Structure formats: structure tokens, C-alpha cells
Amino acid sequence: MYSELRSIIARHNATLITDAFGALSLMTALIVGLHLPGLF
């Protein structure tokens, strides 16, 4: 199983990086959106 995961990561390295940035931006938007009502 570990070797399968390693091969998947090796094959899809570029898309994993872009997916990680997308997930990070979604989490940032969620945190900012949840804190907005407290500012007003």
C-alpha cells in the first residue's frame, strides 16, 4: 500500500500541489468569512 501511494504521488505531483493551494485558499476564505460578522 505504501508503494502504491508513493507511485500515485510521483505521477500526480503537479496536480497535488495545485489542489493543495486550492484547499488552502478555500480554508482561508472560510476562516475570513466566519470572522467577518464579528467585525461589525
Protein Blocks (a to p, Z undefined) as FASTA:
>chain_A
ZZmmmmmmmmmmmmmmmmmmmmmmmmmmmmmmmmmmmmZZ
